[in-house]
Amino acid sequence: MGAARRLAIGLSALASAGAGAATVWAWPEYDAANVSAYGEKEAAVLRNMKGQPVGAHHNPGVRVHPDFVSPSEAQELLSMLKNYREKYGFTLITPHHAAMYRFQQSYLGRDAPRVGMMRVTGRPESAAQKPAPWGYGDAFDEAALPPAIKALVARARAAPGAPPLGRLRDVTVNFREGGFLRLDPHYDPQLDGGHVMILGLESDTVLTFCPGRMLQAADWLRSVWSAITLEDEREGVARVAAHSWTPLDIDVLARARSLVHMSGPARWSWTHGTRLGCKVEGHPGVHDWWGTRDTPMMRGATRTSVVLAFAEADK
């Protein structure tokens, strides 16, 4: 065997070993310790990227409570939150980011949503922010919450099948209008605690969970591909909108008024986000999809979400 052939075989073996090691490193972690906690409610709304229901053994730690509030309770909440938005609302979208987002989503043409969102939180995030009166973290003051949110907190603690929860550490309210539901994959701040719950109001949406390490690998591959091909940035953004971030992502159909609770691996080693959206031939507006492009959903114009973050319960 010639030296060149031996070198080629050696490099091929090295590449295969490297790919295998990378696969092991990036392979998702599931919530194996709490398989019995996930049942029909979760299977009904969790889908993998083949459109198949996600069973308990492949659930990373996502519980779902449909119809967590009634339509009348939702309207009361929205009315109360509007007052807090006017007094404490601020945005983290700078003019630079707004311009970048408008460019990236221009693949949607005239249906591209208007960029903008506001939030209310006691977590320090901006010099221009007026923090909500309830504070954040170790200094969180549950007594400063409005009665409607206090009632939400009490209901969350008593939700069927919910694990014991520790102290409330954060309440954040996000306001989105014009169909702009962009939420890049991210981990919520570590100091928020081990349990994060999201109550969505108004528009339905699809919340996508990505295995964190696999997302890192996929982002690196996308950056290499972009550098080699010199592709337009919008092409990469549109490709993620059409195919998601990784092939092992999990979509959660988050209907309006449902509560999504993330803990365990879903909290610490999986990111969560919302794709930019896509167009559906013959139908106006921006659509989300759930599991596959064969299940498109028309996106509503407005969505308000209340995020509750709790510490782990004392053992």
Residue, then its C-alpha position, 0 to 999 in steps of 0.5 A: m500500500g502506498a504512502a498516499r493511500r495510507l495517509a488517506i485511510g488514516l485521515s478518513a479514520l481520524a475524521s470518522a472518529g472525530a465525527g463519532a466523538a462530536t456526535v456523542w458530545a452533542w447528543p441531547e440529554y432527556d429527563a430520564a429521572n422524571v419519565s412518569a411526569y410526562g403524559e398525554k398532555e405533553a404527547a399531544v403538543l410535542r413533535n420532533m422534526k419528523g412530525q412525530p409525537v414526542g414520548a416521555h423517554h424523549n422529553p427533555g423536561v417540558r410540561v404543558h398545562p392547556d387552558f391554564v386560564s379562562p378566556s375571561e381571566a386572560q382578558e382581565l390579565l391583558s387589561m391589567l398588564k397594559n397599565y404596567r406596560e405604560k408605566y414600566g415597559f421598555t425595549l432591548i431592540t436597538p436601532h442597529h438590531a432593528a435594521m438587522y432584523r428587518f434585513q434578515q426577515s426580508y425573505l418574507g417580502r411584504d408579509a414581513p412583520r414589523v420589528g418591535m417588542m416591549r417588556v416589563t421586568g424587575r430583572p436589571e437589563s437596561a440603563a433606560q429601564k424602569p424596573a418593575p416594583w417586584g424586583y428580582g432574584d434574592a430581593f424578589d418581593e412577591a407582595a409587590l405583585p398585582p393580585a392577578i399575577k399573585a393568583l397565577v403564581a398560586r395556581a402554578r404552584a398547585a398545577p396538577g403534576a407540577p413538582p415542588l417549587g421554591r421561591l419565586r425569583d422573577v416575573t417578566v412580561n413580554f409584549r409583541e405586536g405586528g406578528f414579530l415573534r422572533l425569539d432566537p434560541h437562548y437559555d434564560p439567566q441562570l439566576d432565574g432558578g430551575h423552573v421557568m413557566i411561560l403563559g402565552l396570551e392572544s396568538d398561538t405560537v410554536l416554541t422550539f427546544c434545541p439541544g444546546r451542544m448540537l445547536q453549537a455544532a450546527d451554528w458552526l457548520r452554518s458559519v463555515w458554509s456561509a464563509i465558503t459559499l459567500e451566501d446572502e445572510r438572508e438565505g441562511v436565515a430563511r433556511v433555518a425558518a424552513h428547516s429549524w436549527t437542528p434535526l433533533d429540535i422539539d416543537v411545542l405547540a403553545r396554544a393561547r392560554s396554555l402554560v409551558h413549564m421547563s425544568g431539568p435538561a429543558r432548562w439547563s441544556w436545551t435552548h428555546g426559541t421561536r422561528l422567524g416564520c414562513k410563507v404558505e403558498g396561496h395564503p397571506g401573512v406569516h405562518d409558523w409550523w409544528g414538527t413539519r412544514d405540512t402543519p402550518m399555523m397562521r400567526g396572530a398579530t399580537r402575543t403577550s407572555v407572562v414568564l414566572a421563574f422559580a428556584e428549586a424547592d428546598k430538599 
